C-alpha cells in the first residue's frame, strides 16, 4: 500500500492498494474511491470485538474495502480540524490511542479495548477509562485534534499533560493522574484540578486542540433557548 496525507488543517489520507488488498474503517470515514473498491460491512471479528469497539467510542460495524481486478484508490478524511498520523504497528510495538481516533487501517491491524489499570487515570485523566488498543501488524491512520506533537520518553522520563491533550502513546508507557498542587492553583489557576502524568519508555503524541476544549469554549456563545 502507498499513501499520502494532504490538506491540514482539514486533512485527508489517500491510499493506493494492490489488487486483493483490504482496508478497514469506521462507518462514514470513506470520502471517495475508485469504482473497483468493493465494500463489505461486518462486525470484523464477531460480536464480542464489535461490542468492545463500541464501548471504546467507535461503531459496532466496520467497513472493509478491497481492491478488485487491479490497483484501487480510496480516501479517508478527518472529521475534525487537525492532523492524520500514520502509525506502524508490529508485535511489541502496540499503540494506545484516545477513543474515536481510529480512522482506517490495513486489515492485519486489530482494534480492541484498553482499560486504564488505575481508576483515577480513567476517571480524571481526560482520556477516559476506556481507550483503544492497536495491535497486530501493519499501517493504521488516526485522527489528531489540532496539530500533533511527538516526544520520545526514556525509561522513567515523564511528561505532565493537561486534560485531553494526550492523543496516543506506545503500550510501554504508563499514565497516572496527579492533582494540581496548591488549593489556590486548583481554584484560580484555570488549568483544572488534575493533570495526566505519562512515564516512559516510549513515544507519546500530544494534540493541540482537544475537541472537548473547543466545545467548552463555544458554550458561552450558544443560544440558551430563553427569550
Phi and psi in degrees as GROMACS dihedral restraints (atoms count N, CA, C in turn):
[ dihedral_restraints ]
;  ai    aj    ak    al  type     phi  dphi    fc
    3     4     5     6     1  -112.9    20    10
    4     5     6     7     1   151.3    20    10
    6     7     8     9     1  -151.6    20    10
    7     8     9    10     1   159.2    20    10
    9    10    11    12     1  -142.4    20    10
   10    11    12    13     1   140.2    20    10
   12    13    14    15     1  -112.5    20    10
   13    14    15    16     1   122.5    20    10
   15    16    17    18     1  -136.8    20    10
   16    17    18    19     1   164.5    20    10
   18    19    20    21     1    92.7    20    10
   19    20    21    22     1    15.5    20    10
   21    22    23    24     1   -59.6    20    10
   22    23    24    25     1   140.1    20    10
   24    25    26    27     1   -91.3    20    10
   25    26    27    28     1     7.7    20    10
   27    28    29    30     1  -120.6    20    10
   28    29    30    31     1    74.6    20    10
   30    31    32    33     1   -80.8    20    10
   31    32    33    34     1   161.4    20    10
   33    34    35    36     1  -140.5    20    10
   34    35    36    37     1   142.3    20    10
   36    37    38    39     1  -108.8    20    10
   37    38    39    40     1   125.6    20    10
   39    40    41    42     1  -105.4    20    10
   40    41    42    43     1   123.3    20    10
   42    43    44    45     1  -111.0    20    10
   43    44    45    46     1   135.8    20    10
   45    46    47    48     1  -114.7    20    10
   46    47    48    49     1   112.6    20    10
   48    49    50    51     1  -113.8    20    10
   49    50    51    52     1   148.0    20    10
   51    52    53    54     1   -74.1    20    10
   52    53    54    55     1   162.5    20    10
   54    55    56    57     1   -58.2    20    10
   55    56    57    58     1   129.7    20    10
   57    58    59    60     1    86.7    20    10
   58    59    60    61     1    -9.0    20    10
   60    61    62    63     1   -80.7    20    10
   61    62    63    64     1   143.0    20    10
   63    64    65    66     1  -121.4    20    10
   64    65    66    67     1   139.6    20    10
   66    67    68    69     1  -118.7    20    10
   67    68    69    70     1   147.6    20    10
   69    70    71    72     1  -117.0    20    10
   70    71    72    73     1   150.5    20    10
   72    73    74    75     1  -154.7    20    10
   73    74    75    76     1   166.9    20    10
   75    76    77    78     1   -79.9    20    10
   76    77    78    79     1   160.6    20    10
   78    79    80    81     1   -60.8    20    10
   79    80    81    82     1   136.6    20    10
   81    82    83    84     1    85.7    20    10
   82    83    84    85     1    -0.2    20    10
   84    85    86    87     1   -85.2    20    10
   85    86    87    88     1   -25.2    20    10
   87    88    89    90     1   -69.2    20    10
   88    89    90    91     1   134.0    20    10
   90    91    92    93     1  -106.7    20    10
   91    92    93    94     1   -46.8    20    10
   93    94    95    96     1  -157.3    20    10
   94    95    96    97     1   161.0    20    10
   96    97    98    99     1  -161.6    20    10
   97    98    99   100     1   163.2    20    10
   99   100   101   102     1   -75.3    20    10
  100   101   102   103     1   154.8    20    10
  102   103   104   105     1   -67.2    20    10
  103   104   105   106     1   -12.8    20    10
  105   106   107   108     1   -90.6    20    10
  106   107   108   109     1     9.6    20    10
  108   109   110   111     1   -87.5    20    10
  109   110   111   112     1   114.9    20    10
  111   112   113   114     1   -90.1    20    10
  112   113   114   115     1   129.5    20    10
  114   115   116   117     1  -101.8    20    10
  115   116   117   118     1   139.1    20    10
  117   118   119   120     1  -141.3    20    10
  118   119   120   121     1   127.4    20    10
  120   121   122   123     1   -98.8    20    10
  121   122   123   124     1   130.7    20    10
  123   124   125   126     1  -153.6    20    10
  124   125   126   127     1   170.9    20    10
  126   127   128   129     1   -77.5    20    10
  127   128   129   130     1   -12.8    20    10
  129   130   131   132     1    51.8    20    10
  130   131   132   133     1    64.7    20    10
  132   133   134   135     1   123.4    20    10
  133   134   135   136     1     1.7    20    10
  135   136   137   138     1   100.3    20    10
  136   137   138   139     1   172.3    20    10
  138   139   140   141     1   -64.9    20    10
  139   140   141   142     1   -38.3    20    10
  141   142   143   144     1   -59.9    20    10
  142   143   144   145     1   -48.5    20    10
  144   145   146   147     1   -67.4    20    10
  145   146   147   148     1   -34.7    20    10
  147   148   149   150     1   -64.1    20    10
  148   149   150   151     1   -43.2    20    10
  150   151   152   153     1   -64.8    20    10
  151   152   153   154     1   -36.8    20    10
  153   154   155   156     1   -61.7    20    10
  154   155   156   157     1   -43.5    20    10
  156   157   158   159     1   -63.4    20    10
  157   158   159   160     1   -38.6    20    10
  159   160   161   162     1   -62.8    20    10
  160   161   162   163     1   -43.2    20    10
  162   163   164   165     1   -68.6    20    10
  163   164   165   166     1   -22.1    20    10
  165   166   167   168     1   -91.3    20    10
  166   167   168   169     1     8.5    20    10
  168   169   170   171     1   103.8    20    10
  169   170   171   172     1    -0.7    20    10
  171   172   173   174     1  -105.8    20    10
  172   173   174   175     1   179.5    20    10
  174   175   176   177     1   -84.2    20    10
  175   176   177   178     1   161.3    20    10
  177   178   179   180     1   -65.5    20    10
  178   179   180   181     1   -36.4    20    10
  180   181   182   183     1  -110.1    20    10
  181   182   183   184     1   154.1    20    10
  183   184   185   186     1  -122.5    20    10
  184   185   186   187     1   152.7    20    10
  186   187   188   189     1  -101.4    20    10
  187   188   189   190     1   134.7    20    10
  189   190   191   192     1  -109.4    20    10
  190   191   192   193     1   126.3    20    10
  192   193   194   195     1  -115.8    20    10
  193   194   195   196     1   121.4    20    10
  195   196   197   198     1  -121.1    20    10
  196   197   198   199     1   132.7    20    10
  198   199   200   201     1   -75.7    20    10
  199   200   201   202     1   129.2    20    10
  201   202   203   204     1  -116.5    20    10
  202   203   204   205     1   127.0    20    10
  204   205   206   207     1    71.9    20    10
  205   206   207   208     1    21.8    20    10
  207   208   209   210     1   145.0    20    10
  208   209   210   211     1  -179.9    20    10
  210   211   212   213     1   -62.8    20    10
  211   212   213   214     1   139.4    20    10
  213   214   215   216     1  -119.8    20    10
  214   215   216   217     1   162.9    20    10
  216   217   218   219     1  -130.3    20    10
  217   218   219   220     1   137.0    20    10
  219   220   221   222     1  -148.3    20    10
  220   221   222   223     1   142.9    20    10
  222   223   224   225     1  -123.4    20    10
  223   224   225   226     1   141.2    20    10
  225   226   227   228     1  -125.2    20    10
  226   227   228   229     1   123.5    20    10
  228   229   230   231     1  -102.7    20    10
  229   230   231   232     1   149.2    20    10
  231   232   233   234     1   -68.7    20    10
  232   233   234   235     1   147.7    20    10
  234   235   236   237     1   -92.3    20    10
  235   236   237   238     1    -2.6    20    10
  237   238   239   240     1  -150.3    20    10
  238   239   240   241     1   144.7    20    10
  240   241   242   243     1   -54.6    20    10
  241   242   243   244     1   127.9    20    10
  243   244   245   246     1   166.8    20    10
  244   245   246   247     1  -133.6    20    10
  246   247   248   249     1  -134.6    20    10
  247   248   249   250     1   156.0    20    10
  249   250   251   252     1  -116.9    20    10
  250   251   252   253     1   128.5    20    10
  252   253   254   255     1  -118.8    20    10
  253   254   255   256     1   139.0    20    10
  255   256   257   258     1   -95.0    20    10
  256   257   258   259     1   127.5    20    10
  258   259   260   261     1  -114.8    20    10
  259   260   261   262     1   137.7    20    10
  261   262   263   264     1   -98.6    20    10
  262   263   264   265     1   114.3    20    10
  264   265   266   267     1   -99.6    20    10
  265   266   267   268     1   136.9    20    10
  267   268   269   270     1  -153.3    20    10
  268   269   270   271     1   162.5    20    10
  270   271   272   273     1   -54.8    20    10
  271   272   273   274     1   127.9    20    10
  273   274   275   276     1    85.9    20    10
  274   275   276   277     1    -3.0    20    10
  276   277   278   279     1  -131.0    20    10
  277   278   279   280     1    53.1    20    10
  279   280   281   282     1   -79.0    20    10
  280   281   282   283     1   156.0    20    10
  282   283   284   285     1  -122.0    20    10
  283   284   285   286     1   143.7    20    10
  285   286   287   288     1  -109.5    20    10
  286   287   288   289     1   125.1    20    10
  288   289   290   291     1  -128.7    20    10
  289   290   291   292     1   159.7    20    10
  291   292   293   294     1   -64.5    20    10
  292   293   294   295     1   151.2    20    10
  294   295   296   297     1   -64.6    20    10
  295   296   297   298     1   147.8    20    10
  297   298   299   300     1    73.4    20    10
  298   299   300   301     1     8.3    20    10
  300   301   302   303     1   -87.9    20    10
  301   302   303   304     1   -16.9    20    10
  303   304   305   306     1   -64.3    20    10
  304   305   306   307     1   128.9    20    10
  306   307   308   309     1  -110.0    20    10
  307   308   309   310     1   -54.0    20    10
  309   310   311   312     1  -166.0    20    10
  310   311   312   313     1   164.0    20    10
  312   313   314   315     1  -162.9    20    10
  313   314   315   316     1   168.7    20    10
  315   316   317   318     1   -68.4    20    10
  316   317   318   319     1   154.5    20    10
  318   319   320   321     1   -64.8    20    10
  319   320   321   322     1   -18.4    20    10
  321   322   323   324     1   -81.9    20    10
  322   323   324   325     1    -2.6    20    10
  324   325   326   327     1   -94.5    20    10
  325   326   327   328     1   136.3    20    10
  327   328   329   330     1  -111.2    20    10
  328   329   330   331     1   132.4    20    10
  330   331   332   333     1  -105.4    20    10
  331   332   333   334     1   126.3    20    10
  333   334   335   336     1  -146.0    20    10
  334   335   336   337     1   176.4    20    10
  336   337   338   339     1   -75.0    20    10
  337   338   339   340     1   149.7    20    10
  339   340   341   342     1  -137.2    20    10
  340   341   342   343     1   117.6    20    10
  342   343   344   345     1   -94.2    20    10
  343   344   345   346     1   135.3    20    10
  345   346   347   348     1   -65.7    20    10
  346   347   348   349     1   128.5    20    10
  348   349   350   351     1   -68.1    20    10
  349   350   351   352     1   -30.9    20    10
  351   352   353   354     1  -104.7    20    10
  352   353   354   355     1   124.4    20    10
  354   355   356   357     1   -57.5    20    10
  355   356   357   358     1   -39.0    20    10
  357   358   359   360     1   -60.7    20    10
  358   359   360   361     1   -37.6    20    10
  360   361   362   363     1   -64.6    20    10
  361   362   363   364     1   -34.1    20    10
  363   364   365   366     1   -77.3    20    10
  364   365   366   367     1   -39.9    20    10
  366   367   368   369     1   -78.9    20    10
  367   368   369   370     1   -33.4    20    10
  369   370   371   372     1  -121.4    20    10
  370   371   372   373     1    -3.1    20    10
  372   373   374   375     1   -79.6    20    10
  373   374   375   376     1    -9.6    20    10
  375   376   377   378     1    88.7    20    10
  376   377   378   379     1   -22.0    20    10
  378   379   380   381     1   -94.2    20    10
  379   380   381   382     1    -9.3    20    10
  381   382   383   384     1    91.4    20    10
  382   383   384   385     1   155.1    20    10
  384   385   386   387     1   -66.8    20    10
  385   386   387   388     1   -33.7    20    10
  387   388   389   390     1  -105.5    20    10
  388   389   390   391     1   123.8    20    10
  390   391   392   393     1  -121.1    20    10
  391   392   393   394     1  -175.8    20    10
  393   394   395   396     1  -111.2    20    10
  394   395   396   397     1   138.8    20    10
  396   397   398   399     1  -111.6    20    10
  397   398   399   400     1   127.1    20    10
  399   400   401   402     1  -108.5    20    10
  400   401   402   403     1   118.8    20    10
  402   403   404   405     1  -135.3    20    10
  403   404   405   406     1  -177.1    20    10
  405   406   407   408     1    98.2    20    10
  406   407   408   409     1  -134.8    20    10
  408   409   410   411     1  -154.1    20    10
  409   410   411   412     1   128.9    20    10
  411   412   413   414     1   138.5    20    10
  412   413   414   415     1  -170.9    20    10
  414   415   416   417     1   -98.8    20    10
  415   416   417   418     1   136.0    20    10
  417   418   419   420     1  -130.6    20    10
  418   419   420   421     1   145.0    20    10
  420   421   422   423     1  -112.3    20    10
  421   422   423   424     1   129.4    20    10
  423   424   425   426     1  -121.8    20    10
  424   425   426   427     1   154.3    20    10
  426   427   428   429     1   -93.0    20    10
  427   428   429   430     1   136.8    20    10
  429   430   431   432     1  -116.8    20    10
  430   431   432   433     1   134.2    20    10
  432   433   434   435     1   -80.2    20    10
  433   434   435   436     1   107.9    20    10
  435   436   437   438     1    87.0    20    10
  436   437   438   439     1  -153.1    20    10
  438   439   440   441     1   -84.9    20    10
  439   440   441   442     1   144.3    20    10
  441   442   443   444     1   -98.5    20    10
  442   443   444   445     1   132.5    20    10
  444   445   446   447     1  -123.5    20    10
  445   446   447   448     1   126.8    20    10
  447   448   449   450     1  -108.3    20    10
  448   449   450   451     1   142.6    20    10
  450   451   452   453     1  -134.4    20    10
  451   452   453   454     1   146.5    20    10
  453   454   455   456     1  -109.6    20    10
  454   455   456   457     1   116.3    20    10
  456   457   458   459     1   -93.6    20    10
  457   458   459   460     1   134.8    20    10
  459   460   461   462     1   -80.7    20    10
  460   461   462   463     1   166.0    20    10
  462   463   464   465     1   -54.3    20    10
  463   464   465   466     1   124.1    20    10
  465   466   467   468     1    84.7    20    10
  466   467   468   469     1   -13.4    20    10
  468   469   470   471     1   -73.4    20    10
  469   470   471   472     1   141.5    20    10
  471   472   473   474     1  -123.3    20    10
  472   473   474   475     1   157.0    20    10
  474   475   476   477     1  -134.3    20    10
  475   476   477   478     1   130.4    20    10
  477   478   479   480     1   -94.2    20    10
  478   479   480   481     1   123.3    20    10
  480   481   482   483     1  -123.6    20    10
  481   482   483   484     1   132.4    20    10
  483   484   485   486     1   -68.7    20    10
  484   485   486   487     1   158.1    20    10
  486   487   488   489     1   -54.2    20    10
  487   488   489   490     1   126.4    20    10
  489   490   491   492     1    89.9    20    10
  490   491   492   493     1    -6.2    20    10
  492   493   494   495     1   -91.1    20    10
  493   494   495   496     1    -7.1    20    10
  495   496   497   498     1   -86.4    20    10
  496   497   498   499     1   117.0    20    10
  498   499   500   501     1   -96.8    20    10
  499   500   501   502     1   -37.3    20    10
  501   502   503   504     1  -161.5    20    10
  502   503   504   505     1   156.4    20    10
  504   505   506   507     1  -155.5    20    10
  505   506   507   508     1   153.7    20    10
  507   508   509   510     1   -69.6    20    10
  508   509   510   511     1   153.1    20    10
  510   511   512   513     1   -63.5    20    10
  511   512   513   514     1   -18.3    20    10
  513   514   515   516     1   -72.7    20    10
  514   515   516   517     1   -16.6    20    10
  516   517   518   519     1   -80.8    20    10
  517   518   519   520     1   156.4    20    10
  519   520   521   522     1  -124.5    20    10
  520   521   522   523     1   154.5    20    10
  522   523   524   525     1  -132.0    20    10
  523   524   525   526     1   142.0    20    10
  525   526   527   528     1  -134.2    20    10
  526   527   528   529     1   165.5    20    10
  528   529   530   531     1  -113.3    20    10
  529   530   531   532     1   127.9    20    10
  531   532   533   534     1  -117.7    20    10
  532   533   534   535     1   143.1    20    10
  534   535   536   537     1   -76.8    20    10
  535   536   537   538     1   148.1    20    10
  537   538   539   540     1   -68.0    20    10
  538   539   540   541     1   127.0    20    10
  540   541   542   543     1   -69.2    20    10
  541   542   543   544     1   138.4    20    10
  543   544   545   546     1    91.5    20    10
  544   545   546   547     1   125.1    20    10
  546   547   548   549     1   -62.0    20    10
  547   548   549   550     1   -39.1    20    10
  549   550   551   552     1   -63.0    20    10
  550   551   552   553     1   -40.7    20    10
  552   553   554   555     1   -62.9    20    10
  553   554   555   556     1   -40.2    20    10
  555   556   557   558     1   -62.9    20    10
  556   557   558   559     1   -44.8    20    10
  558   559   560   561     1   -81.6    20    10
  559   560   561   562     1   -42.3    20    10
  561   562   563   564     1  -111.1    20    10
  562   563   564   565     1    -4.7    20    10
  564   565   566   567     1   -74.6    20    10
  565   566   567   568     1   -21.9    20    10
  567   568   569   570     1    76.3    20    10
  568   569   570   571     1     6.0    20    10
  570   571   572   573     1  -106.6    20    10
  571   572   573   574     1     7.3    20    10
  573   574   575   576     1    87.2    20    10
  574   575   576   577     1  -177.0    20    10
  576   577   578   579     1   -99.0    20    10
  577   578   579   580     1   -26.9    20    10
  579   580   581   582     1  -122.4    20    10
  580   581   582   583     1   148.7    20    10
  582   583   584   585     1  -124.4    20    10
  583   584   585   586     1   150.5    20    10
  585   586   587   588     1   -94.4    20    10
  586   587   588   589     1   128.8    20    10
  588   589   590   591     1  -111.9    20    10
  589   590   591   592     1   116.8    20    10
  591   592   593   594     1  -103.4    20    10
  592   593   594   595     1   132.5    20    10
  594   595   596   597     1  -118.0    20    10
  595   596   597   598     1   132.9    20    10
  597   598   599   600     1   -78.0    20    10
  598   599   600   601     1   174.9    20    10
  600   601   602   603     1   -91.9    20    10
  601   602   603   604     1   151.2    20    10
  603   604   605   606     1   144.1    20    10
  604   605   606   607     1   178.6    20    10
  606   607   608   609     1   -99.9    20    10
  607   608   609   610     1   140.9    20    10
  609   610   611   612     1  -124.2    20    10
  610   611   612   613     1   148.7    20    10
  612   613   614   615     1  -121.5    20    10
  613   614   615   616     1   120.7    20    10
  615   616   617   618     1  -104.4    20    10
  616   617   618   619     1   153.0    20    10
  618   619   620   621     1  -121.1    20    10
  619   620   621   622     1   146.8    20    10
  621   622   623   624     1   -94.1    20    10
  622   623   624   625     1   -10.5    20    10
  624   625   626   627     1  -142.4    20    10
  625   626   627   628     1    71.4    20    10
  627   628   629   630     1   -56.4    20    10
  628   629   630   631     1   137.2    20    10
  630   631   632   633     1   -60.7    20    10
  631   632   633   634     1   -33.5    20    10
  633   634   635   636     1   -68.5    20    10
  634   635   636   637     1   -33.9    20    10
  636   637   638   639     1   -65.9    20    10
  637   638   639   640     1   -39.2    20    10
  639   640   641   642     1   -64.2    20    10
  640   641   642   643     1   -44.7    20    10
  642   643   644   645     1   -61.0    20    10
  643   644   645   646     1   -43.3    20    10
  645   646   647   648     1   -65.6    20    10
  646   647   648   649     1   -34.6    20    10
  648   649   650   651     1   -70.6    20    10
  649   650   651   652     1   -21.7    20    10
  651   652   653   654     1   -88.4    20    10
  652   653   654   655     1   -19.0    20    10
  654   655   656   657     1   -55.4    20    10
  655   656   657   658     1   -43.2    20    10
  657   658   659   660     1   -62.9    20    10
  658   659   660   661     1   -19.5    20    10
  660   661   662   663     1   -99.7    20    10
  661   662   663   664     1    -1.4    20    10
  663   664   665   666     1   -85.7    20    10
  664   665   666   667     1   143.7    20    10
  666   667   668   669     1   -64.3    20    10
  667   668   669   670     1   141.7    20    10
  669   670   671   672     1   -88.8    20    10
  670   671   672   673     1   -14.2    20    10
  672   673   674   675     1    91.6    20    10
  673   674   675   676     1    -7.8    20    10
  675   676   677   678     1   -89.1    20    10
  676   677   678   679     1   140.0    20    10
